[in-house]
Amino acid sequence: MYREGEERGQTAVLVAIAMLVVVIFAAITVDISSAYLGRRTAQNAADGAALAAARQLAHQYNTGVYSDNLIKRELNDFGERNGAEDTGGVLADADNHSVTGVYLDEGENSIGVIGAGSVPANAMGVESTVYITTPGFFGGIMGRSGYPVQAQAAVVLDIACGAGCIVPIATHRDTITTTPGCFNIFNGDGPGNFGWLNWSSQGIFCDQNDCSAPCLEDNLAPGTCRSGFIRFGEWVAGSPGDMNSGLVRQQLKYYIDTPEEFTVIVWDTTREAGGCNQEYRAVGFARMQLLGYKLAQGGGNAYGHDGVGCTPMGLQPGEDPNDGVRLTAIFLGWAGGEGGNCRAIGTLRAPVIKR
């Protein structure tokens, strides 16, 4: 009789303990779910902040005008829009300790803090970190108001600029100063190099010697101009000599008389290389309309515009453009890319999420 009552009492205790365990596990499950949701919120905020800041950095890179404050404001604004708390009291300003960021170089190494006052010269991306606190239901019983959660996202700027009808002609980046403008664009560097190119460094070879006039004739032909096969920073082989064959002059006349625009490679430096002896580093693509040429010293092999009145960049100080080999053209603008135009010293860059 007493034993039966004791058993009922023990059962009640066990049931109570079991219910307590269930409640605890339920509370822990709720807290874990809350933490997971908070982690996703933080990640969304970090992604949004990094993309917005990188978009602003890309815009500044492509215009050449930099502002660390604007990048910090974009970082905070889109972090807050996606769930980050505003600790400064004013939305979308530069003051928010729950959203931080650093600048990245091209190798994704941290090179400076966003909001420190200046944009590093070699900044090519951003990394954002967002800190939030998730509610703690079971933790509240244990004296914890919530759980700190953080997330990071990195975005770097990648090439996003294409150019159509690229012809094997190179011009220095200092040549072009205004749009529209008339320029003598033939300004290669080194002994015997005037600015002719070939595509051997890109793995596109001619049936003839890549450095020869027949190869130039093949690559210069209006029906064979290429698109999208050269990237920013690539080296392009030069072809030495003035290459004033009859077919080269005929093809140049086509571009002048049609008229048909083409794209030339803008270079910033050269290096010695095998094969044709010199390579140019491509840092932009300029759209040109050819006006005239002269492919020999003196007055021979000249056609169209005489070059007078055009900017003779690339020549020696005081040198008359009519005394030397030249190609005269109007600069129509930088080759277009996603979101804007290519700059003189670099093609457009756009944000790409890395992590």
Buried (B, 14 or more C-beta within 10 A) or exposed (E): EEEEEEEEEEEEEEEEEEEEEEEEEEBEEBBEEBBEBBBEBBBBBBBBBBBBBBBBBBBBBBEEEBEBBBBBBBBBBBBBBBBBBBEBEEEBBBEBEBBBBBBBBEEBEBBBBBBEEEBBEEBBBBBBBBBBBBBBBBBEEEEEEBBEBBBBBBBBBBBBBBBBBBBBBBBBBEBBEEEEBBBBBBBBBBEEBBBBBBBBBBEEEBEEBBBBBBBBBBBBBEEEBBEEEBEBEBBBBBBBBBBBBEBBBEBBBBBBEEEEBBBBBBBBEBEEBEBBBBBBBBBBBBBBBBBBBBBEEEEEBBBBBBBEEBBBBBBEEEEEBBBBBBBBBBBBBBBBBEBBBBBBEBBBBBBBEBE
